[in-house]
Amino acid sequence: MEKLSVSQLYRYTHLEPNSFIVKENSSRDKDLLAFMQHFHPRAYQSLNFGLHLKRNQNHIFIMGEPGVGRIGMTKAMLKKMARKKEMPQDVVLVSDFSEANKTQYLYFQAGHGHAFKQAVESFIAQLKTQLPILFDGHVYQLKSQQLENDLADKQQAILQEAFDIAESKSIEVTQSENSFILTAIIDGKPYRSAELKNLDQSIQIHFEQAFEEVEEALNRALTHFPFLQHEFMDAGKQLNTDFAKEHMEPMVQTLKMEFGKSEEICAYLEDLQNAVISKLHLFWDQSGDRVTSSNSNASMDELLAEQQSLSIFEVNLLVDHRDLQHAPVIYEQNATIPKLFGYAINSAQASATDTVTLAMSHQAGLLQQANGGYLLLNIQSVLKEPEIWSHLKAALMSKRISFEIPSSSAVVPYHLPDFPLNLTLVLVGQAAHFYALQELDAQFSRLFKVQVEFEAELNRTQEHELAMARQLASEVNEWNDLEVDVSAYERLIEYASRMAEDENRLYTNKAILRDVLAEANAYARALDQDVVNREIIEKTIEQRDFHTGLMEEYYHRAITDQQVLISTIGTHIGMVNGLTVLTVGRQSFGQPVRITAQASAGDEGVVDIEREVDMAGPIHSKGMLILSGYMRGRFLKRKAMGFSGSIVMEQSYNGIEGDSASSAELLALLSSIAELPMRQDIAITGSINQFGEIQPIGGVNEKIEGFYKICSTRGLTGKQGVIIPKANANHLMLNQQVRQAVAEGNFSIYTMTHIDDALALLSGKSAEEANKLVIEALEEMNAKEDSE
């Protein structure tokens, strides 16, 4: 048994004031990587190794507790590697003119996709204004008029034979809008066919035969008119094509010279020119069947669709890298199928048949935007919907994004070509996510070959203390808030050690420390302080505990008001104060609990009342069985003696779990058997094994402080204290109030290695004497049974 001094209750941090001065020109990412290399060397080496692997399907899973800096440090590492990668190409989506309603991808050097989009849009816009002007121009009108004149001359030439016959027969031919009128000329006077009836029979017969002969000649000539009209229409269309092509050729050549870096781009520009010619009517207020010959086979539905828009000539810039300095690094916290695979911004308004318009309004998903780089996703958002994980996995396995997914919620309701996928997916989660996926999904291990673990705790070395202080100082420097003194960082390091429940360890959750520092800034401003120092941090931590400590106050009030019976003075047989930890939200606090035991002659052994009423968890039940094993090994090894004993945690109504009270339960049982009074001013925590050795427990700081608060409220006597396992001595980072009470001799903390240490202290007798009394009591119980 050892009584701890004040120096053993807390470990202070001492930092040199100039050891972590933040440089003004320092890079945040560089600082993060330096911190990661020193503070998370395992994660740094694993991630660095994984990013240099060139194996197939080399994706990465980051695991660790939220708040330790997984995302920030991973992004910094990804950006570092992205600078070494080749810049991915811009991707534009354009129509595939070889097949209706189909599209294709064109690839450009990073930053050139936007210029191509603007150039093509400008090209189409110029055609909209220039082609109507071109066709209204003098040159075009002259050639068009010449075609009409040629048609008229050909028609006149074909009709000339009929006109000659009519002239020889004294027939005058008059051409109206839709027909020919024949008139007989007799003695210089015109006679219609009906008027010939008043003349001689011979004259009637002569002109009736002449009319028939002229009509036959006219009909023979008119049969050639449709062919002449067709030739005229073809000549007009060819004229339009030649004019448009001659006008567009220099413009298209300019586009080829500027952007034609690949055969695919040159082929698209040629197809674009031909498509404009074939759909020239869209640029000119004319019927499609009268403008160009290439459109003669278009269906009525296609013609109607063409009139709706010029979407087939649009250029959709899917992936634009003009603002990037390196390969993309994208982080998305809330992944959805539209975010990952893309969506159409006007799909609700677009016609179901106007698929090209939908395709041209398609917004690239994160998988397309991050192609050639890195995509960082939160695993919880990926797993929230089964479809997200199944589609994402399919894309990674096939190394392409397929947009024709047959499901009730298809990714896109329009055609997009398969998109080649070449990126590194980095999932961020916790160890439970990784191992669950590894067990449930056979393909998971094939995809994610790199496992990066961020540690929740590290050794509290001077190097690690300095690394954490430097990183906090670097992040605080960006806040442009109050000055932070070195003593504040020292107290924060100590707070990190308290959260790790070990004076030789540090909890790596920087997020909590940043929150404390942010609250300390607010607290300092409220007090009109210009500097955040140790005192401000100390008060901030106290305020945090106060803000979230309502439940603790309720529990402790129940004790001080004697609603929950806990004695902190005197002695009692079969009664020992144990210690528990309750957690409500983010707040954990210690709570003393009265443990009682009753023993008598019998052969039932140890009865755990909590277990009997199904209020005990498996670990607590295991501790009670270990307690029974200790009793058999220590007192009943050489002589079979029976007894009956019951143990319970009084006034506990929410169930019991854990074995940290097994030492207190054993002492209560021994006290009841030997009728040894036990001190009530000392509480005990620790688990035992079957040999009576004391094993460490968790929450030791909270347990000590919880009992101290009760004693302090009722009044310190100078004899009160707590017994803890020897192995927990290095876990102590007690608050200032407890340390001060120990320093003043008003409160004591003892360590034990064996149950005999606590038995001697609580009973006031030596361990040998106390154990002898237990044996004598057991023998007496069994002697009475034998006599009976």
Salt bridges, closest charged atoms under 4 A:
GLU2 OE1 - LYS726 NZ 2.41
ASP29 OD2 - LYS79 NZ 3.92
GLU99 OE2 - LYS102 NZ 3.36
GLU121 OE2 - LYS117 NZ 2.76
GLU161 OE2 - ARG220 NH2 3.65
GLU213 OE1 - LYS169 NZ 3.70
GLU231 OE1 - LYS154 NZ 3.80
ASP234 OD2 - HIS230 NE2 3.11
GLU270 OE2 - LYS256 NZ 2.90
GLU306 OE2 - LYS279 NZ 2.37
GLU306 OE1 - HIS281 NE2 3.03
ASP320 OD2 - ARG322 NE 2.39
GLU332 OE2 - LYS339 NZ 3.15
ASP418 OD2 - ARG400 NE 3.15
ASP441 OD2 - LYS393 NZ 2.90
GLU455 OE1 - ARG42 NH2 3.99
GLU457 OE1 - ARG505 NE 3.68
GLU463 OE2 - HIS38 NE2 3.91
GLU465 OE2 - ARG460 NE 2.82
GLU475 OE2 - LYS510 NZ 2.98
GLU475 OE1 - ARG514 NH1 3.03
GLU478 OE1 - ARG28 NH1 3.25
ASP481 OD1 - ARG525 NH1 2.79
GLU494 OE2 - ARG534 NH2 2.68
ASP502 OD2 - HIS731 NE2 3.87
GLU519 OE2 - ARG544 NH1 2.79
GLU535 OE2 - LYS539 NZ 3.20
GLU538 OE1 - ARG491 NE 2.78
GLU552 OE2 - HIS556 ND1 3.98
GLU552 OE2 - LYS709 NZ 2.72
GLU553 OE2 - ARG557 NH2 2.87
ASP608 OD2 - HIS620 ND1 3.28
GLU665 OE2 - HIS620 NE2 2.84
ASP681 OD1 - ARG679 NE 3.03
GLU702 OE2 - ARG498 NH2 3.83
GLU705 OE2 - ARG498 NH1 2.70
ASP756 OD2 - ARG634 NH2 3.16
ASP756 OD2 - HIS754 ND1 3.62
GLU769 OE2 - LYS765 NZ 3.78
GLU780 OE2 - LYS784 NZ 3.90
